[in-house]
Amino acid sequence: MTVMKTSMRNFFAHKGRMALSAVAVLLSVAFVTGTLVFTDTMNTTFDKLFAATSSDVTVSAKGASDTGETTSGNGKPPVMPAAVLAKVREADGVKSAEGTVFSTSVTVVDADKDNLSPSSGAPTIVGSWNANEARTMKVTEGAAPKGSGQVMVDADTADKHHLKLGDEIGVITAVGTHTAKISGIAAFQVTNPGAAIFYLDTRTAQETLVGESNVYTNVNVTAAAGVSDAQLKKNVAAAVGGDYKVQTAKETADANRKDVGEFLNVMKYAMLGFAGIAFLVGIFLIINTFSMLVAQRTREIGLMRAIGSSRRQVNRSVLAEALLLGVVGSILGVGAGVGIAVGLMKLMGMTGMNLSTDDLTVAWTTPVIGMILGVVVTVLAAYLPARRAGKVSPMAALRDVGAPADAKAGVVRAVLGLLLTGAGGCGLYLAAAADKAKEGSLWLGLGVVLTLIGFVVIGPLLASGVVRVLGAVLLRAFGPVGRMAERNALRNPRRTGATGAALMIGLALVACLSVVGSSMVASATDQLDKSVGTDFIIQSDTGQQITPQAVQAVKSTPGMERVTEYKVLDADIRTPDGKTSAKETINAADPTYATDLRTETVAGNLADAYRPDSMSVFEGFAKEHGIKLGSKVDVDFKDGTTATLTVRAITSDDVVIDKGAMYASIATAAKYVPADRMPLDQLVFATAKEGQQDAAYTALKSALHDYPQYTVRDQTDYKQALKDQIGQLLNLIYGLLALAIVVAVLGVVNTLALSVVERTREIGLMRAIGLSRRQLRRMIRMESVVIALFGALLGLGLGMGWGATAQQLLALEGLKVLDIPWPTIIGVFIASAFVGLFAALIPAFRAGRMNVLNAIATD
Amino acid sequence: MTSAVTIPRHGGTGGRTAVAARARQVVKAYGSGETRVVALDHVDVDIARGQFTAIMGPSGSGKSTLMHCLAGLDTVTSGQIHLDETEITGLKDKKLTQLRRDRIGFIFQAFNLLPTLNAIENITLPMDIAGRKPDKAWLDQVVETVGLAGRLKHRPTQLSGGQQQRVAVARALAARPEIIFGDEPTGNLDSRAGAEVLGFLRRSVDELGQTIVMVTHDPVAASYADRVLYLADGRIVDEMYKPTADTVLDRMKDFDARGRTS
């Protein structure tokens, strides 16, 4: 009991010294809980939505996906004839049934041709207004659409784009562009996370979305009283026959949930991964805090031992303090986590994703996971310092320990660290030299982990060397103050090492990713320069296909020399070795594509692949299936019949763009795929006549003005877009890594603050013999800068090594060019110096404020 | 009250006054109202240049406070303190720090040295901080005097307690301050090491003309001084010139006896 009492007293006596460790635990726990609460809330929101929108039983066309999402290659939803509805109505147990038409392959624009689709990635849905919809939507303004000239819009979209009754709306589909005026606005009765929804009357929907009347995408069936969904499904399935997909409400909702759930899970685990990194960094902070507390308390512990405390008791008293710290930090963290979740929801609200705090879901497991993680990590981190406390000899009570003696990093540490780093280096070397990506990534992972641990272990040893070099370069200019700062940073290498290592982890990841990212851009740019022979690329940034009308608009633009269409067709391929490769894709393009993208071949001439009934395969595929020039392969088009094509070219795998593509001409594909099922173009390439590029670019842009879903880019813009895209991804990751870096900076503040406390007498002495406040503050700031730069140097060096290795490995995938983003690297290095300055602000201020006499008198 | 002035022996300081520091009506009080404690009660004192002055008194008499105030480490509640011609009462921290750095030397009872610096770095620290180059010849002489020539590259942890205090003495002397203040500089040493350090202080007064003020409660230490001031209850109650250990001890016994009867 006394153990607990001493722990409690110590904990509260030093609560200031524990504060930053508690914040580190708090932040990490908060991030974990926040992630869990946020994703659970998203799940709840979607569950409610899907439960509300599914009818008892839904019948859909065979080609439709389980979620009822209605998209197929030709840009039109798969449909069934109206006769199905009549059959359903006759089935037993049907109270009512209605046919509906929906499509998500649409773009909706306002009168100025501005895109009304959500930018958040949520779908745009255009469909028929019907009874099932009326269960979840309430018409709040105007009336439901009637006749071809009317459209109803959901209230969130109307709000976001300031749409009013009577405004003109354009619905762009593969059929054409349909314009209508807003007749009504309908509000969701459950939370709609962000889809934009537009309603037409059934007939208009059929004609606008499919281009035929008397077809439906779905039939919504309502069960009569006393009939279960499962029974109804059986009855309906029997009535309509096997050509249709019949699902109960639960099945539809589950399929929807699975779809969203997969995405949410990816997000959840990615965020938890970053929380894990923050935890890892926090461990260093906690270890440092407890090491310093134990060091400062050496005499006290010696006294406890002298009067009869056992090692275990001392050990346990330190661990008990850690336990308290973990509990306090975790409780606060769980609370803050809910706040973070609400913050994230608000943030998502700004990007157009509506989430309601009514749906805020805190599963009972969430606080439990947060608490356990926080407490276990804290106690584990305190274990080493606690053991060291247990080893304090009773003699320590008698010795005059002014400041703790300089801890010398041992030989064991050196050997272990070098072994680990060496092994990690070998792993990285093997990764770089690997000729199989899969094997290489294993080595890479191993190398990264081992070098990281190796650097952490060897950090204190490196600290002496690196700090001396940094000192020689940076601190000499500051004379004796600089020298004292350097000596202070050096006096406890373990502490400096651990503090720097915490910063190292985050910065190593930043450096690694920046190297990989910029190598990606450089490699792609290099490839574009070498192989692209066209001027303009037309594509949709949201992955939509290009409608025939838009393609026509491109083709009729003046000044064009040629326009190449490019489609992707699903197919199963049977090769001469007798094997069938399912779910392959054939890239069907106009023959000019061979000029637009100059792909190297290892055999044959690529232009020949565009001859009738010909195709090309890629090197790896040819090798795997023993395909040679002239081999015949059976291509079973999913949207058509089976073709037997002759292989006339084998393309190199040494490419970035279109890696693994198998080409054939559109004309060849058209022989086996009926026109109405032919997929729309994925991409369109346009090449201007010589010398007319600029005019053509402007003309092309204005020709596509009516189709805001497509972007036309010349090579310069395309490269920029690529760069921006990777830049955005990197920024997102940096943003998430910021948490780990913030914790690391807290670690620097913590180390300095505790060092200042520990050196109170020294500071008093220096002030007494004439060190000015300004010099004192400068000394602490410089120590901080040196620690930060030490961490940055290690982190950036390690990260660049990882990045370069990853590039070597990815060279197998076409990442040929290693590009070290020096401005970023140097920027991060310089920023680290400022981080050091910033971290020293409060410790330096407090040191400056110390009363000289009290400081000297401190025991 | 006291006007004990001796002829300055400090080389090359002929222009200076014979009084290195003086306090006039200095009051130092802590707290206010009922809980007000007066540590110094209207103290007047002159510290003669080129002399070794010891301040003695029982615990709580205010002797350390007086030294701290004279040295510019502590502020006074009222009254004035002059260091040579400079009034230090009312100086801002920056000026006070400079004054301590350039004109005052310190020897504390313990923890005098920075553990990260070696002996010679500790000795030259005040000058380094000030950005001044130490006078090489003088430095050599000081180092020679305190007998540290062989240990200049040692860190404090590698030196004995006596050696550490000698480094502190050397540091105090090296910058040629106007006054050196010692706060029980031999309090932590055994009698032999203590005698050594006191011997250095004595010699620096005799041979180098240094002014030294030392707080002590050890009659033997006080016997090295030219003059002993006795403090009790924040007031200077007596003084003695050319003390010996015995006369100091006798005087203290008197005070104790009086303290008990009053």
Interface residues (C-beta under 8 A of the other chain):
Chain A: G402 A403 A405 D406 G479 P480 V481 R483 M484 R487 N488 L490 R491 R761 E762 L765 M766 R767 A768 I769 G770 L771 S772 R773 Q775 V852 L853 I856
Chain B: H68 L73 D74 D93 K94 T97 Q98 R100 R101 D102 I104 G105 F106 F108 F111 N112 L113 L114 P115 T116 L117 E121 L125 P126 D128 I129 A130 G131 T157 R171
